[in-house]
């Protein structure tokens, strides 16, 4: 970089708050109270060049490569861009705005170009490869050897061994993909924010629980609409409406806007965008020497081979479909008994499933929901973390936040009192925030040059409702809350030396295992008795109701399994295809071949499938939820075979072999260290009450 660049940016470096080191308690925290959207572009440009300079210094070191002067040096590099990227990601997911979107569209390809400049640095890769093949490296610690392996395999997967012409082609593809990922995401967010169902009369609210009514009224006020209420086009608003509204016409309207996100032939239509993404991915895979993008994607996953994932998915698919047919028959019987003359449609499924649940198990979600207060369940999660992993949570107010809804807790070891990290909680839906629920790490735990505390967040989209009223959530939402907290605990329990190996930095089809496992603790009597308290009386869930919840535990498993696996199968088949596809035709033909029940749609239809088209994270990888659930079901049986959910010995083993080790060890070996053997898929079939015989892994 020229001295002219340094001179012209000297002022930027001192005045731009994004370029400053994080200051304050806990080893420094993001200064959210000082950042502006206009700061991002100059900060990113400066920080990218800063890291490239650091990379050049490592690559051109005249001394022979050693772990310290190459691998550890890489781990120490790029601290400025890492901090900026963390804040940039927060804005992208939580604070999107027209002003930010312009910068995002411009910067996304710059980030891709930046990554390729590192991954395709020939001198740097030569140093990494030398260490990877060196006999001397065998004398390093196992964690150091794992880190060398990780760098080497990541560089090779990104094209480090290609000739210069092919490297340029891969870089061009990556740059174009980055722009398309951003376009897909922004289109989807626009569809979710700009579409809604108006509730104009009292009759339009029929069947809705009180808290759903209040949330709809609040949403209309927030949007400044001249109607009584409004159902936003996000899962957290649509699904309760589909479950409880007696207005079949409005259910159909709500269902329609939700399943057609990104598929409306308007300015936000995602079909052409996703076709381009698929074509570019195929081109990239072939340049990198793989027959399909799915093969490239799985090359660093536990599954390794797309065929193994298809076999697992299909082994669960058939029993799940059979269960759906059984459930639909019971639902149709109720429709017929009511004297209605229609066949169950997808917008009827949740509504009539709820009636079956009530008739079959004497269990009404509205009977359970008053006991599921968001804040009490949050306290319950903290208590579980204390019981399993000796963690203590203390709310703090001396840390800046990016929105008034966000709160922060200091997390410490309750035995030693030592702080281990910070947990940010952003629970509510709002304009500019993407839908769904997720966990982020703003900073990874490490101790390369002294202990660095992790900073993690959980982000949800619960409907806020009226001020000073308890936020009541569904059982499914409570499970999601525990699920995402499981990811957070995976980050908070991390106990490694190098940041690239910390916390959730594991194979994609393993990362969902700790989070899915944590869902089990929601239903334990200890949590229900202490934290599932009625929002008016403070009384715990009655035992009779707990028993009914337990009896109905597998109710709806057919629906949720078919909904999710259909998306997983379509994802995998999309990325095994090498010819240009027509999304509508491909979706229909694939689902027809699977004999998809007509009463259910994919959890994520292709034009709205953000998991696989907003980035490469879950592309040809949505199967990960099922793969990880096999491991999860098997791991839960370690507790049930022992002294139960709070078995201290099993919990310690879980911490020692899973939650604390990050990616310092091969994940198959890590699981065997926990369980004493590889996971068995029949545990999943038992968990879902599906027939065990004939299943394969």
Beta strands, then each sheet from edge to edge (+ up, - down):
strand 1: 196-199
strand 2: 229-232
strand 3: 391-396
strand 4: 407-413
strand 5: 419-428
strand 6: 438-443
strand 7: 454-462
sheet 1: 1+ 2-
sheet 2: 3+ 4- 5+ 7+ 6-
end
